[in-house]
Protein backbone atom coordinates (compact mmCIF):
# COMPACT_ATOMS: atom_id res chain seq x y z
CA UNK A 1 0.00 0.00 0.00
CA UNK A 2 1.36 3.42 -0.98
CA UNK A 3 1.36 6.08 1.73
CA UNK A 4 -0.20 9.25 0.33
CA UNK A 5 -0.09 11.39 3.51
CA UNK A 6 0.71 11.11 7.22
CA UNK A 7 -1.35 12.77 9.95
CA UNK A 8 0.18 13.18 13.39
CA UNK A 9 -1.13 14.11 16.82
CA UNK A 10 0.85 16.78 18.67
CA UNK A 11 0.91 16.28 22.45
CA UNK A 12 2.57 13.01 23.39
CA UNK A 13 3.15 11.96 19.77
CA UNK A 14 5.37 14.57 18.15
CA UNK A 15 6.16 16.13 21.52
CA UNK A 16 7.06 14.55 24.82
CA UNK A 17 4.02 14.24 27.09
CA UNK A 18 3.74 17.24 29.40
CA UNK A 19 0.03 17.50 30.13
CA UNK A 20 -0.98 15.88 33.42
CA UNK A 21 -4.60 14.97 32.67
CA UNK A 22 -5.26 13.65 36.18
CA UNK A 23 -4.11 16.96 37.67
CA UNK A 24 -6.26 18.91 35.19
CA UNK A 25 -9.31 16.77 36.07
CA UNK A 26 -8.63 17.26 39.77
CA UNK A 27 -8.36 21.05 39.44
CA UNK A 28 -11.62 21.09 37.45
CA UNK A 29 -13.40 18.92 40.00
CA UNK A 30 -13.92 16.04 37.58
CA UNK A 31 -14.22 12.94 39.76
CA UNK A 32 -13.53 10.15 37.30
CA UNK A 33 -9.89 9.68 36.34
CA UNK A 34 -10.96 8.09 33.06
CA UNK A 35 -13.52 10.70 32.00
CA UNK A 36 -12.62 12.72 28.92
CA UNK A 37 -11.96 16.31 29.97
CA UNK A 38 -13.62 17.98 26.99
CA UNK A 39 -16.71 15.78 27.29
CA UNK A 40 -16.94 16.54 31.02
CA UNK A 41 -16.63 20.26 30.29
CA UNK A 42 -19.54 20.13 27.84
CA UNK A 43 -21.79 18.87 30.65
CA UNK A 44 -20.82 21.68 33.06
CA UNK A 45 -22.96 24.73 33.73
CA UNK A 46 -21.66 27.90 32.00
CA UNK A 47 -19.90 29.32 35.08
CA UNK A 48 -18.11 26.09 35.91
CA UNK A 49 -17.33 25.54 32.23
CA UNK A 50 -15.62 28.95 32.04
CA UNK A 51 -13.55 28.11 35.14
CA UNK A 52 -12.61 24.75 33.67
CA UNK A 53 -11.62 26.38 30.37
CA UNK A 54 -9.31 28.74 32.27
CA UNK A 55 -7.66 25.76 33.97
CA UNK A 56 -7.28 23.86 30.70
CA UNK A 57 -5.90 26.92 28.89
CA UNK A 58 -3.29 27.43 31.62
CA UNK A 59 -2.12 23.82 31.44
CA UNK A 60 -2.07 23.72 27.64
CA UNK A 61 -0.19 27.02 27.44
CA UNK A 62 2.40 25.73 29.92
CA UNK A 63 2.79 22.51 27.91
CA UNK A 64 3.27 24.48 24.68
CA UNK A 65 5.90 26.70 26.32
CA UNK A 66 7.85 23.65 27.52
CA UNK A 67 7.25 21.33 24.54
CA UNK A 68 10.17 19.17 23.46
CA UNK A 69 10.08 16.98 20.39
CA UNK A 70 10.20 13.24 20.89
CA UNK A 71 13.38 11.51 19.78
CA UNK A 72 13.50 10.95 16.06
CA UNK A 73 10.74 13.41 15.13
CA UNK A 74 12.94 15.81 13.11
CA UNK A 75 14.48 12.90 11.21
CA UNK A 76 11.10 11.29 10.55
CA UNK A 77 9.58 14.53 9.25
CA UNK A 78 12.66 15.13 7.11
CA UNK A 79 12.40 11.65 5.62
CA UNK A 80 8.70 12.12 4.84
CA UNK A 81 9.50 15.41 3.11
CA UNK A 82 12.29 13.77 1.08
CA UNK A 83 9.75 11.21 -0.08
CA UNK A 84 7.31 14.04 -0.87
CA UNK A 85 4.71 12.63 1.51
CA UNK A 86 2.40 15.41 2.78
CA UNK A 87 2.26 15.83 6.55
CA UNK A 88 -0.77 16.96 8.54
CA UNK A 89 -1.56 17.52 12.20
CA UNK A 90 -4.74 16.64 14.09
CA UNK A 91 -4.87 17.76 17.71
CA UNK A 92 -7.36 18.46 20.46
CA UNK A 93 -5.13 21.34 21.57
CA UNK A 94 -5.80 24.92 20.48
CA UNK A 95 -4.59 26.30 17.17
CA UNK A 96 -2.68 29.03 19.02
CA UNK A 97 -0.67 26.52 21.08
CA UNK A 98 -0.19 24.24 18.09
CA UNK A 99 1.20 27.05 15.94
CA UNK A 100 3.46 28.15 18.81
CA UNK A 101 4.97 24.66 19.10
CA UNK A 102 5.28 24.39 15.31
CA UNK A 103 7.15 27.71 15.11
CA UNK A 104 9.29 26.90 18.16
CA UNK A 105 10.50 23.65 16.57
CA UNK A 106 10.40 24.70 12.90
CA UNK A 107 7.64 22.20 12.09
CA UNK A 108 5.83 22.70 8.82
CA UNK A 109 2.60 20.90 8.04
CA UNK A 110 1.97 21.30 4.34
CA UNK A 111 -1.52 19.91 4.24
CA UNK A 112 -3.30 21.20 7.29
CA UNK A 113 -3.57 21.62 11.00
CA UNK A 114 -6.89 20.65 12.53
CA UNK A 115 -7.29 21.78 16.13
CA UNK A 116 -9.95 22.07 18.81
CA UNK A 117 -10.36 25.87 18.52
Buried (B, 14 or more C-beta within 10 A) or exposed (E): EEEEEBEBEBBEBBBBEBBEBEEBBEBBEBEEEEEEBEEBBEEBEEEEBEBBBEBBEEBBBBBBEEBEBEEEBBEBBEEBEEEEBBBBBBBBBBEEBBBBBBEBBEBEBEEEBBBEE
